Amino acid sequence: MLKEFKKFALRGNMIDLAVGMIIGSAFTGIVNSLVNDMIMPVVSIFTGKVDFSNWFFALDGNAYATLEEAQAAGAATFNYGTFISNIINFVIMAFVVFMFVRGMNKLKKEEKPAPVTKKKCPFCKTEIDLEATRCPHCTSELIEEAPTE
């Protein structure tokens, strides 16, 4: 069982996954900073600096001015404002990651396949020029095949 676990844990895919998780967690910090420190201040200009964190229902029936006050009183709360804020953050983060991946994909050079210039002789199976009508190795005459539709 120990050998199987060692084989499983040291498999190439597992190491790749671990490296991806480490880089992903570091990237999360960068994206969170971008959203919270650069994008959300601009968004707050358009939303009138709405603070969603104090949008909640106290489930004990009492009225509280802030979420912290309700939590200090030990009241159970339904924090729909925090949920809305997290949805907005998710949409912004997803868009930022999309733009990042899109930019990275544009940086990649698209390799076009090289044009076909060789073919195989059907008789001796050696590579010959695409336009050859006779094989230089076995001297067989190459018959042009009619294109199929």
C-alpha positions as CSV (number, residue, x, y, z in Angstrom):
1,M,0.0,0.0,0.0
2,L,2.9,2.4,0.8
3,K,4.4,1.7,-2.6
4,E,1.1,2.5,-4.3
5,F,0.8,5.7,-2.4
6,K,4.4,6.8,-3.3
7,K,3.7,6.0,-7.0
8,F,0.4,8.0,-6.8
9,A,1.9,11.0,-5.0
10,L,5.0,11.3,-7.2
11,R,3.2,10.9,-10.5
12,G,3.9,13.7,-12.9
13,N,0.3,14.9,-13.0
14,M,0.3,15.3,-9.2
15,I,3.5,17.4,-9.2
16,D,2.1,19.6,-12.0
17,L,-1.1,20.1,-10.0
18,A,0.8,21.1,-6.9
19,V,2.8,23.7,-8.8
20,G,-0.4,25.0,-10.4
21,M,-2.0,25.3,-7.0
22,I,1.0,27.2,-5.6
23,I,1.1,29.6,-8.5
24,G,-2.7,29.9,-8.4
25,S,-2.7,30.9,-4.8
26,A,0.0,33.5,-5.4
27,F,-2.0,34.8,-8.4
28,T,-5.2,35.0,-6.2
29,G,-3.4,37.5,-4.0
30,I,-2.5,39.6,-7.1
31,V,-6.1,39.5,-8.5
32,N,-7.6,40.3,-5.1
33,S,-5.4,43.3,-4.8
34,L,-6.3,44.4,-8.3
35,V,-10.0,44.1,-7.6
36,N,-10.0,45.6,-4.1
37,D,-7.4,48.3,-4.5
38,M,-7.9,49.4,-8.1
39,I,-11.2,48.3,-9.6
40,M,-13.6,48.5,-6.7
41,P,-12.7,52.2,-5.9
42,V,-13.7,53.0,-9.5
43,V,-16.9,50.9,-9.2
44,S,-17.8,52.7,-6.0
45,I,-17.8,56.0,-7.8
46,F,-20.6,54.7,-10.0
47,T,-22.5,52.9,-7.3
48,G,-22.5,55.9,-4.9
49,K,-20.2,54.1,-2.4
50,V,-22.8,51.6,-1.4
51,D,-21.6,49.3,1.4
52,F,-23.2,45.9,0.9
53,S,-21.7,44.5,4.1
54,N,-24.4,46.1,6.3
55,W,-27.3,44.6,4.3
56,F,-28.6,41.9,6.5
57,F,-31.7,40.5,8.3
58,A,-31.5,39.7,12.0
59,L,-33.2,36.4,12.5
60,D,-34.1,37.1,16.1
61,G,-36.6,39.8,15.1
62,N,-34.7,42.7,16.6
63,A,-33.4,45.7,14.7
64,Y,-29.6,46.4,14.6
65,A,-27.8,49.4,13.0
66,T,-24.8,47.4,11.8
67,L,-23.9,43.8,11.2
68,E,-21.1,44.0,13.9
69,E,-23.7,45.2,16.4
70,A,-26.0,42.2,15.6
71,Q,-23.1,39.8,15.8
72,A,-21.9,41.3,19.1
73,A,-25.4,40.7,20.5
74,G,-25.2,37.1,19.4
75,A,-28.1,37.3,16.9
76,A,-28.2,35.0,14.0
77,T,-28.1,37.0,10.8
78,F,-28.9,36.4,7.1
79,N,-26.1,38.4,5.4
80,Y,-27.4,38.9,1.9
81,G,-25.3,42.0,1.4
82,T,-22.0,40.1,1.9
83,F,-23.3,37.6,-0.6
84,I,-24.0,40.3,-3.2
85,S,-20.6,41.8,-2.6
86,N,-18.9,38.4,-3.1
87,I,-20.9,37.9,-6.4
88,I,-19.7,41.3,-7.7
89,N,-16.1,40.5,-6.7
90,F,-16.4,37.1,-8.4
91,V,-17.7,38.7,-11.7
92,I,-14.9,41.3,-11.6
93,M,-12.2,38.7,-10.8
94,A,-13.5,36.3,-13.5
95,F,-13.4,39.2,-16.0
96,V,-9.8,40.2,-15.0
97,V,-8.7,36.5,-15.3
98,F,-10.4,36.2,-18.6
99,M,-8.6,39.4,-19.9
100,F,-5.3,38.1,-18.5
101,V,-5.7,34.6,-20.2
102,R,-6.8,36.3,-23.4
103,G,-3.7,38.5,-23.4
104,M,-1.5,35.5,-22.8
105,N,-3.1,33.6,-25.6
106,K,-2.4,36.5,-28.0
107,L,1.3,36.5,-27.0
108,K,1.6,32.9,-28.0
109,K,2.8,32.6,-31.6
110,E,0.5,30.5,-33.7
111,E,2.6,27.9,-35.5
112,K,1.3,27.2,-38.9
113,P,2.0,23.7,-40.2
114,A,4.7,23.7,-42.8
115,P,3.3,23.2,-46.3
116,V,3.5,19.6,-47.6
117,T,6.3,19.2,-50.0
118,K,6.9,15.5,-49.9
119,K,4.9,12.3,-50.4
120,K,5.6,8.6,-50.1
121,C,6.2,6.4,-53.0
122,P,3.3,3.8,-52.9
123,F,5.8,1.1,-54.0
124,C,9.0,1.5,-52.0
125,K,7.6,3.8,-49.3
126,T,10.5,6.3,-49.5
127,E,9.9,10.1,-49.3
128,I,9.9,11.9,-52.7
129,D,9.1,15.3,-53.9
130,L,5.4,16.1,-54.1
131,E,5.5,16.9,-57.9
132,A,7.5,13.8,-58.8
133,T,6.0,11.6,-61.5
134,R,8.6,8.8,-61.2
135,C,10.3,7.5,-58.0
136,P,14.0,8.2,-58.1
137,H,14.7,5.2,-55.8
138,C,12.7,2.4,-57.4
139,T,12.0,4.1,-60.7
140,S,8.3,3.3,-60.5
141,E,6.0,5.5,-62.5
142,L,3.7,7.4,-60.1
143,I,0.1,7.6,-61.3
144,E,-1.8,10.8,-60.3
145,E,-4.9,10.0,-58.4
146,A,-8.1,11.8,-59.3
147,P,-9.4,14.0,-56.5
148,T,-12.4,12.4,-54.8
149,E,-15.5,14.5,-54.1
